[in-house]
Amino acid sequence: MVDIHKVQAQMPVISLDGRSIGFVSGVMATELRLTTVKDGRGSDHYIPLEWVAEVRKYVFLNKSRRFVRAHYEQAEPRSRHRRANAA
């Protein structure tokens, strides 16, 4: 059993095949929010906590980078999310 309470913001997230996925930007009840950077731009994604295999200095996943990229959920941009909640 993985102790999710050890996960902290800005921890690097590493896939099963040893590839960097991104950085932790938040922990929810059933999901991990992570930020990935591509071409100098960051975007947020959600992955299930069940994908976390181990937490040490890094968050290690039990899924390959290809699997994670194919199955994570894209987070809505914050500005759009705020407007939807304000209405």
Buried (B, 14 or more C-beta within 10 A) or exposed (E): EBEEEEBEEEBBBBBBEEBEBBBBBBBEEEBBBBBBEEEEEEEBBBBEBEBBBEBEEEBBBEBBBEBBBEEBEEBEEEEEEEEEEEE
